[in-house]
Structure formats: C-alpha cells, structure tokens
C-alpha cells in the first residue's frame, strides 16, 4: 500500500463517522436504484451518511454532499454442489437464519475503501488503515442493514408472552381423563387440528382456514359460549413444554403457560410420554406459505411465454406484497405516471431534489420505482446456480430477477400500519392510499400530480317528497359498483345447475369443477345500477321540517383520463361473515358512459332551503343502524360509523364511507355523540361568520363546510380550508345546495365518455385480506400477465373475474 492513498484518506477523516446504534445503515440496496451488492459494480456505502449507491450513482452523491470516502461491497456468486439440500424454514422470515432458503446461490463478499472523485482504492481489512475507518467499517459490516431490519421486523413473529390467564386458571374436576392417542373432536369427526381446553378438558377442532382446510371452529365456538380462556393443541406436547402450542382466546395469540405441566396432569396427561405429531400454529402458517399455489389464478394453468425488456419488469414478492405489485404495475402503465416519474424526471434530478435522506422521500422512491419498472434494466431472466450466464431457466416459465420494492413499501406505508405489515391487504384500499400519498407528495400542484388522471366528480341528486331537490358533490378515484345478480344473462343455465347440484347432494356426490355454472352479469347492468334511483328513508327535509322518504340518483360531473371500476364482489352475511360472490362480469373492451354525466341543477327545479332541523330534532342526532352496521363490518369503529351516518343525513353507505375516510383524522372524531353536538351537519352556523370567510375570498359553500367542520371557529375554519384545497360541497351536508359549485371540478381532467379496457386486477381467495392478486395489462396491443416477478404474454386474460377494472379514455 502506497503512502499517497493513505494520506488522501487521512486528509478526509473528518468526513468519516462511526455509526451509532440509532443510525440507519443502508448496505443492501442503492437508495436511487435497485442495484445491490450482487450488481456488477457492487454498492458504495457513504461513510458519513451510511447511504448506499450503485456504481453509476455514487458520483451524484459526491457532487451533492462532497462526501468522498466509501466502503465498497461486492458479492460474487460461489459455485455450489448441485445436490445441495434445501433447508426447511423454522421461522416466517426471508433472508435470515432459519428463514426461507429456496436453494438460493451462495455469494462471496469483498470489501475495499474507495475515495472519490478519482476512485482511489484501499484494501480492507488492513492494519494500515486509520482506526476511525476500521471502526466505522466494522460497525457497518456487523450491523443489520436498515432494509433488512424493516423486513425482519415485519416477518419475524413476536416472542410468545406468558398468558395473564395461566397462573390462576380455573380447572373443573368433571372426571375427564385424556387418553394418550385416538383423539376426536367432541362435536364433529375431525381427528387432526384438535385443541384441548385446559379448563374443562373438552377436545374440539380448530379454526377453518381461508382455503377450507383446518377445522370447523368448534374450539373457538366453545370459548365464546363458556369464556374458558386457554387451550393447547394436541400433538404439539412433548417433554419440551415451551414448544407446545398454547392459545389464549381472550388475548387472541399463542402464549406461554408456565404451569402447563400441572394443567395437563389435571386431566391425566403425562407430557413426557407424548411424541410430537402435529404442527404448531406458527409451523402450519410456515407450511401454508411454503406450499401456497401462487399459480391458482393463472389462466387455467396455461403456459405463458415470458416477456423481458422495458415496461415488462416483474416485482419480487417481499411478503404477501402481491396486492401492491398488481396495483403498481397497472398504475405505472398509465401515461400520467410514466410522464411524471420516468419521461420527465431523471433519477439524477429526483436525487438532487430529494432531502438529505432520499430513502424517506416519496417522490424519489416513486422515480426509482418508475425507472426500475420501465427502463428494462432489471427485466432479465433469473438463473439457476448451475446455468451459464445469459441462459434462462426455462423457455416458458422463467422468472425475472425483477425488483424488490422494499424502500418504496417503507415510504408508502409509513403512515399506514397495515401496509407496513406482511399481511395480505385489500388492493383497493392500497390503490386509494397510494393515490392519496402521491397527491400529498406533489403538494397539490395539479400540473405535476399524476393521481389527478384518476380523479373525477360525482354528483348526487336528492329529490325530496316536497318536490324540492338538493345536489351534493364529491370527488373520488374509483367508481364502486354493486353486482345485480338478478340481471344475470344465463338464468336458464343457472336453474339447471342448481337442479343438478341438488340431485348430486341428495346422492352424496360432489359437484366437479367443470360442472359449476356461475352467474354472468353484464358490466352495463352494474353501471345502470349505479345510476338508478334509490330510496332514502328517514331523510330530514329542510322544506318539510321532518323526516321523509327521498329519491337519490347519481351521475358523474367529469370523466377522468383513467376510470377505475371496483366490483363489490365481497359482501357481509349474517354475523358479519365475509362472502365472495362467485360471479362472472361480462366486460366489453370498449364502454361508453356518456349517459352517466350529471345534468346539474335544471331550470324549474326548486332547491331545498339551507337550514337545520328544528330544536326538537336537533337534540336527537340519529344514525341509520343498517348503514352503521355495514361500516362496522368493514373494520371501522362504531362511534365513527354513527357520526358518518349522521353527518351524511343517512343518505347511504357510500356517502357515509366517503365522509368517514375524509374525517378519520378529525380531532373530535372520538368524542362521544351528545344531544345537539354529535353531528357537524347539525351545527348552527352564524351567517356573520360565513360573511367573514367570504370577505377573505372563499366561496360561501366552502365557508359553510369549513365552519361546520371546525365547530364554528373562524380561525380553525380558515386552517381547514387551506388544508383541504379540493374541498367541495359533499354529502356531509345534504341540506345545502349550490348548483354552481361545479367550479370545483374545473381542475379535473374531462373529456368524452368512451373508454377502452387497459388493466385488470383479479383476486383469488375468499377474502380481500388473503389469497393472491394478479394484474393483466394491455401493452403494445397485447395482454400481458404480471404475477409478482413473472411476466408473460397472456393467453386468456380473466376479464370476467376482475376485482378492479382500469379503463383509459379514448380521445375524440
């Protein structure tokens, strides 16, 4: 080692920091690209900021920060025996000891110190290096990278805690003695997945899984009847009692029972003689994740030809992330997102505009994501260990290297605990959250914000029995459609099928897959259902000063560049049990919704007067329980649902949900409803306050809404207006009418009503929170399937099975 490079390093020691335990250290992925330690140029870790950069991007960081000293990490694939056995995972984790292995190749790792701008290299380790550099590099190499920390925190199950019910557990001496084998559920014929209730000795089957496997819920039903809290899974008890699967129903998690030995002895169980025969809950979860059939919705098992290149980049599943991948693939195939984050914004420009830590800047990570998906740089075949470079694993089923959207997920999910987890999520909820975050990241600048291409206006026309009308407007990103099963076009086939099914059941036979007939409902019928008149019961009329029945119709005030249709395939049955409608939607390639445009206030129509209920009714805010129960079944708090129903005058579920979603962060959302103060819609507004806000330059309808939202406080109302730039007269105030408020829609895209189908997000599974999501996208004149990191030419896109349909407006 020559003296000159060492002198250069010593002269820059003031730029080197030794990381503290609280510092976030990025060493697995470039913060502006998807380059990794395995990439051709490896990664360069800034020894001042601990950010990582690929070889093509580290120079940008030097130009921006002046930091010259970097740790260079390069991983090179090792040759391994072809017969290396796969390691079975022991924890639900990826890339960690005991996690999923999947026979991935092993890599050797080299380190060196690089000094920019001339890329002067010094070997590491070396005793000649300054101690400060050695300590800094050692700390980085020993640290768990920030990327892996977040991934590991999401995947690794929490350590089991001692149950609060274990110490003083009541046990009933009813003479029950549990035999060492031959167990069976006391309420059905199940002989596996059996749980012993530690209070009364009942042996009952466990929960039914989403795919129909598991038990029949008898154990949890027993708890709900008796409230006996603890149960142990038979077949998991061995001499190592800590490994036994004990579940606490009131705590709703697997727990430790320090007195399990005596609890078992109470029922005559000698744990030392038992051999483990059943998987624990965690092991079963691992097994299901390992064996899950990711191809169940891939076009009836058709083989698809893989596609590589720009715009055809797959996304590696980083833990039940298919919902995110499906949405992102469709969104980044739209002209608005391609222009904003790819064509009109280079990675270098986005990095220059980003804050000191680009990993937490959404616009930077969106640009990184766009370039990763659209450049084609990472759209290359994945290789097996024993294959030569440039040879795909298969000509028909090759997976891609693809991209791992870890940083993007961390940023987009930062404000949403559910999306931060590795649990499956609703693709629709993620789509709405994603667009909301994009809108915020663009600071309300309509010329930049690509989420605007999905936004449109909806107008509800409410006809009171007095003959007077009210118009309520709101903005939305999706058109949510009910599926009218009575409009099925194959009713005769369905009748024959149900007859056949009844005969088979009577004979004790099962219906085979090819015999199943599903209702076929035209998309046109779903759209007509949205526009059809709907009765609103208990509508408070400001004209009649009492509750009455009104008719509501809905139309669109603008047609977006991209129209997203959400099919309500999931319903709640009695007992809040989710049910997925097994139905096909007949979707044409071209639709025309011109007839759905709202006509607005018509000549000769008399508007409902602006007013509030009389004193008797104002002291009795009332929520329609049907609306409340439907919202509660979606996971919202009961109080919030009541307020949503009240503040939308019980118009309907959709209106109440829109109000709820836009008021979740209200400071008074958790304040109990009290007479006269439970509803913004019932707040009496002083006209002088309205006039004051009007004198500030605000429109009267916006002023009224702001005052209602802020409880009549002018200062808070002003803040509310500035924090809600897109505010318009919404369904929260059905008594207020303003036919000229369409000015709020001026900034929205608009055009003709003809659309072409360009994207489908389909779902397999019994609930939006389990199963698998896949995207099909019309690209370059052909349909392409995006199934995580598998991308190929679609043979038969499942147009009839869509959960979300994406339509692009046709020009002219």
LINMO-V603108 format. One line per field, one symbol per residue. phi: phi as a letter, one per 30 degrees, with the letter a starting at -180 (. if undefined). Layout:
BEGIN
phi: ???
END
This chain:
BEGIN
phi: .ddedddddddcdddcbcddedddccbcbddbacdbdddecibccddcciccbdddbdddddddcidccbcccbcbdcdbddcdddcddcbdabibeiddchhddcbcbcbacccdcchdcbdbdadddeeddddddeddddddeeddedddddddddddcdddcddcddbcdcidbdddaidaddcacdcbhcbcddccidcbddddddcjdjcciddddddddciddcbcddjccbddddddccccdddhadbccdcdeddddeciccddcdcdbcddedddddddddceddcdcdhhiddcddbbkeibcdbddcjhcdddddddddddcdddddddcbdcbddddddddddecddccddddddedddddcdidcdbddcdeccdeicddadbbddcdibcdddeddddcecbdddddcddbdddddeddedddddddchidddcdddddcdbcbbccccdddjcbbcbbacacbcdcdcdddceccdddddddddddddddddiccddedddccdccdeedddddddddbdcdhddcddciadacbccbbbccacddbcccccddcbcdeiiddbcddbccdcddbbbcedcddcidcejdcddddabededdddbdbcdddddddddddjddddddddddddchhdldddddeddddbdcedcdcdedbeibdbddcddcdedddddddddjddddddddddddciidddddddddddbdcdbdcddbddcbadcddedcedddaldccbcdbabccbckdbdcbibcbcbbdbhibdbccchccbadddbedddcdcbccccdddi
END
